[in-house]
Amino acid sequence: MKLNKKGFAISTMLYGVVFVAIAVFYMIIAYVSNRNINNTNFTDEIRNQLNGINVKE
């Protein structure tokens, strides 16, 4: 089976764009998740300080 060069180039570009889009999507999801964890830790620390619980010595 012979694949013409134009079809190969288009499919290579298509797969490249899809791969980059998925990688960017996962990076955005990881950033949002990490930001949420940091905010949760920060609010827990504030809550503990307001309740008089000294976590860090």
Residue pairs with C-beta under 8 A, 6 or more apart in sequence:
45 55
48 54
48 55
